[in-house]
Amino acid sequence: MPNETKNYDLVIIGGGPAGITAVATATARKKTVAMVDCHHELGGAGFHAGTIPSKALRETALAVSGLKTRNLSGVELTLRPEAAISDFLSRNQNVRATFNHAIKKGLESHLTEVFLGNAAFADPHTVSVVPIPGNDGQPADKEPILLRGENFLVATGSSPIRPAIFPFAAGRIYDSDTIPKLQRVPNTMAIIGAGVIGSEYGCTFTALGAKVHIIDVRDKLLPFLDDEVSRALTAAMERSGVTFHWNESVQKCEMLPSGEIKLNLSSGVSFTADAALVATGRKGNTQTLNLAAAGVKTGDFSFIPVDHQFRTNVPHIFAAGDVIGFPALASTSMEQARRAVMCAVGLAVDSLPALLPNGIYTIPEVSMVGETEESLQKERIDYVVGRARYTDNARGQLIGDKDGFLKLLVRREGMQLVGVHVMGEQATELIHIGLTAMQNGASVLGFSETCYNVPTLGELYKTAALDAIRQIADSELGVPSFL
């Protein structure tokens, strides 16, 4: 027999960035809240298998590769041959411990009940939660807990797709959830998929000394980027040692007696690798939720379709975060959840802001917000490009980043800033200056009249703005830049 039903204003399924934000938003409006999560630690997969571990590994790679020191005279760094990936993730353990302590305190302050278990809808207003065993190995309560909610937020995240062609059980083949378990830096690594995950890990393992091959069915890297940035990042990665195989797919994958992995590609090319990372896409974590009992529809790859208020086809059930698909970023997931809860409690909310920054932790970093040159050309908007290179900036020279640059896209009429693109160290931080300016509809004239600390990378905005202003001032023929 199930336990007694508990009643709440809001039941949140999933304890990642979206779920945690939803708690704060709902309890601030005096709503009773329950959170259900199927892990012993909250924070979502990103904090335990994705975002935090991958960035911890990247920071280590930057340090041990010498990229942080830029080959300073007298500085020599070496990597112990026996070093394991787990050695590099020690910083990650500290971050996780601190983060989970903060979450626990936050939920206690919000008077939120947390249920560790697997949730499934019993009807449109009820979920049944089967408790998971305790962290100490003690068996869980066998009786399911019934939670009844006036509203629900599904924020269960996503998982890597595992194509059947790859024998994951044989070992040495990983996805983004299991790659932190890799024991040693391989001599050769194959990465299938040149998306964000594949590109980030490709750069990291190259910096750690592996020979990396990236295979993708497309013909360019991260096609949602501004084309100039995509090409610049591709060139930088190739210089670092990454080999790209474009317009290719894996036709056969087999484990050799030597323990190596043999990959046969669609072009007929084949090669061996010591390890492989399959990063060919993700699917929504909805399979065990019994959404049909609540009447909630799912779409392609088990993602949940939502409207601009993040409402599913069932009016009192909302969804946010990776479980709804693109852009699947922690930053956007949090904002989605905040707006979904505000709508659920009866507050009017606007659509999600059009200006959402995108940060990619490759080496070098890439970040962008707003329009690309290609989108402006498609819309036939007359624009100019203001540029500033790290090598022309005192801080950039001190850092030693020879590839870095800032690119401002400026509408010629009114000199309005409509797009910002950065490649280089601290790109994901630097983008926020442009984001804030664009949020306020700023002209690039503001950058030219601002006094920046020297030496800083922020000064790049002034240099790029002056470049754009100079082009507009010197243009006498008025020929549109898209011609």
Secondary structure, DSSP 8 states (H G I E B T S, - for coil): -----EEEEEEEE--SHHHHHHHHHHHTTT--EEEEESSSS-SHHHHHTSHHHHHHHHHHHHHHTTTTTTS-TT------TT-BHHHHTHHHHHHHHHHHHHHHHHHHHTT-EEEEEEEEEEETTEEEEEE---TTS----SS-EEEEEEEEEE---EEE---TTS-GGGSSEE-TTTGGG--B--SEEEEE--SHHHHHHHHHHHHTT-EEEEE-SSSSS-TTS-HHHHHHHHHHHHHHT-EEETT--EEEEEE-TTS-EEEEETTS-EEEESEEEE-S-EEES-TTS-HHHHT----GGG-----TT-B-SSTTEEE-GGGG-TT--HHHHHHHHHHHHHHHTT-------S---EEE-SSS-EEEEE--HHHHHHTT--EEEEEEEGGGSHHHHHHT-SS-EEEEEEETGGGEEEEEEEESTTHHHHHHHHHHHHHTT-BTHHHHT----SS-TTHHHHHHHHHHHHHHHH--S---TT-
